[in-house]
Amino acid sequence: MDLLLWRHAEAVDGLPDSTRELTERGIRQAHKVAEWLESRRPKKLRVLVSPTTRTRQTASAFTKDFEIVPALAPGHDISGILAACGWPGGGGSVLVVGHQPELGRLAALLLSGQEADWTIKKGALWWFSNRVREDETQTVLRAVMPADLV
């Protein structure tokens, strides 16, 4: 299974938090990462998106075909993200467009076995794969693509 974590691109400050839109820079970030991802897109990729405006705008730079998942909204714990995407046994490929600190905590869990406050930069994409080798389940970090390096 492949799990791609994409933090929303740069957004304007303000309230309410759920309706914050991408800045011009954020729109450019989202399109750059979307272009990079499109050329490497896994087959049958499910795209799950937080209900906030900025995550929907980030995902829209890549595809209009996505599911809005309330469990991906800010303030939810990472067990909801894992349940929504079916990691690690769900098979296929899932792209999650979400928020800090949840995506950073999930990345830490996948790589170290425990939650920690890791930071994923705005607009960055982290790509994980799950595999079994010699009866051992392994998580592999396939790519980290910050928007400013695309």
C-alpha positions as CSV (number, residue, x, y, z in Angstrom):
1,M,0.0,0.0,0.0
2,D,1.1,3.5,-0.7
3,L,0.2,6.4,1.6
4,L,0.9,10.0,0.5
5,L,0.6,12.8,3.0
6,W,0.3,16.3,1.5
7,R,0.1,19.2,3.9
8,H,-2.1,22.0,2.5
9,A,-0.2,24.9,0.8
10,E,0.3,28.3,2.3
11,A,-2.9,29.9,3.4
12,V,-4.0,33.4,4.6
13,D,-4.2,34.1,8.3
14,G,-7.6,34.7,9.8
15,L,-10.8,33.3,11.3
16,P,-12.7,31.2,11.0
17,D,-9.9,28.7,10.4
18,S,-12.0,26.4,8.3
19,T,-12.5,29.0,5.6
20,R,-9.0,30.2,5.2
21,E,-8.0,30.3,1.5
22,L,-4.6,29.7,-0.2
23,T,-2.4,32.7,-0.8
24,E,-1.0,33.4,-4.3
25,R,2.2,31.7,-3.1
26,G,0.1,28.8,-1.8
27,I,-1.6,28.4,-5.1
28,R,1.8,28.2,-6.9
29,Q,3.0,25.6,-4.3
30,A,0.0,23.4,-4.8
31,H,0.3,23.5,-8.6
32,K,4.0,22.7,-8.5
33,V,3.6,19.7,-6.2
34,A,0.5,18.5,-8.2
35,E,2.6,18.6,-11.4
36,W,5.4,16.6,-9.7
37,L,2.8,14.1,-8.4
38,E,0.9,13.8,-11.7
39,S,4.0,12.4,-13.4
40,R,4.5,9.8,-10.7
41,R,0.8,9.2,-9.8
42,P,0.0,5.7,-8.5
43,K,-2.7,3.8,-10.4
44,K,-6.2,3.9,-8.7
45,L,-5.2,6.7,-6.3
46,R,-7.9,7.6,-3.7
47,V,-7.7,11.2,-2.6
48,L,-9.0,12.0,0.9
49,V,-9.2,15.7,1.9
50,S,-10.0,17.6,5.1
51,P,-13.1,19.7,4.8
52,T,-11.3,23.0,5.2
53,T,-11.1,25.4,2.2
54,R,-7.3,25.4,2.0
55,T,-7.1,21.6,1.8
56,R,-9.8,21.5,-0.8
57,Q,-7.9,24.1,-2.9
58,T,-4.6,22.3,-2.5
59,A,-6.2,19.0,-3.7
60,S,-8.0,20.8,-6.5
61,A,-4.6,21.7,-8.0
62,F,-4.1,17.9,-8.6
63,T,-7.7,16.6,-9.1
64,K,-11.3,17.4,-8.8
65,D,-12.1,13.8,-7.8
66,F,-11.6,13.7,-4.1
67,E,-13.5,12.7,-1.0
68,I,-14.0,15.1,1.9
69,V,-13.4,13.3,5.2
70,P,-14.4,15.0,8.4
71,A,-11.8,12.9,10.4
72,L,-9.1,14.8,8.6
73,A,-10.1,18.2,9.9
74,P,-7.8,20.0,12.3
75,G,-7.9,18.8,15.9
76,H,-8.7,15.1,15.2
77,D,-6.2,12.4,16.2
78,I,-4.2,10.3,13.7
79,S,-6.2,7.1,14.4
80,G,-9.0,8.7,12.3
81,I,-6.6,9.3,9.4
82,L,-5.4,5.7,9.6
83,A,-8.9,4.4,9.7
84,A,-10.0,6.6,6.8
85,C,-7.2,5.5,4.5
86,G,-7.0,1.8,5.7
87,W,-3.3,1.9,6.4
88,P,-1.5,-0.5,6.3
89,G,-3.6,-3.3,5.0
90,G,-6.1,-1.4,2.8
91,G,-4.1,-2.0,-0.4
92,G,-3.9,0.4,-3.3
93,S,-2.8,4.0,-2.9
94,V,-4.2,6.9,-0.8
95,L,-3.4,10.6,-0.9
96,V,-4.3,12.4,2.3
97,V,-4.5,16.2,2.1
98,G,-4.4,17.5,5.6
99,H,-2.9,19.6,8.4
100,Q,-0.2,20.0,11.0
101,P,0.3,18.7,13.6
102,E,-1.6,15.6,12.6
103,L,0.3,14.8,9.5
104,G,3.7,15.3,11.2
105,R,2.6,13.0,14.1
106,L,1.5,10.4,11.6
107,A,4.8,10.6,9.7
108,A,6.6,10.1,13.0
109,L,4.5,7.1,13.9
110,L,5.0,5.5,10.5
111,L,8.8,5.9,10.6
112,S,9.7,5.5,14.3
113,G,6.8,3.6,15.7
114,Q,5.6,6.4,18.0
115,E,3.9,9.7,17.7
116,A,6.1,12.8,17.9
117,D,5.8,16.4,16.9
118,W,7.5,16.3,13.5
119,T,6.9,19.2,11.1
120,I,5.8,18.8,7.5
121,K,6.3,22.1,5.7
122,K,3.3,23.8,4.0
123,G,2.7,22.3,0.6
124,A,5.1,19.4,1.2
125,L,4.3,15.8,0.2
126,W,5.6,12.7,2.0
127,W,5.2,9.3,0.3
128,F,5.2,6.1,2.3
129,S,5.0,2.5,1.2
130,N,4.1,-0.6,3.2
131,R,5.7,-4.0,2.4
132,V,6.4,-7.3,3.9
133,R,9.9,-8.8,3.8
134,E,10.7,-12.1,5.5
135,D,7.4,-12.0,7.4
136,E,8.2,-8.5,8.7
137,T,6.0,-5.5,7.9
138,Q,8.1,-2.5,6.9
139,T,7.3,1.1,6.2
140,V,9.4,2.7,3.5
141,L,9.8,6.4,3.0
142,R,9.8,6.7,-0.8
143,A,9.9,10.5,-1.2
144,V,9.8,13.8,0.6
145,M,9.0,16.6,-1.7
146,P,8.8,20.2,-0.3
147,A,7.1,22.6,-2.5
148,D,10.1,24.9,-2.7
149,L,12.3,22.1,-4.2
150,V,9.9,21.0,-7.0
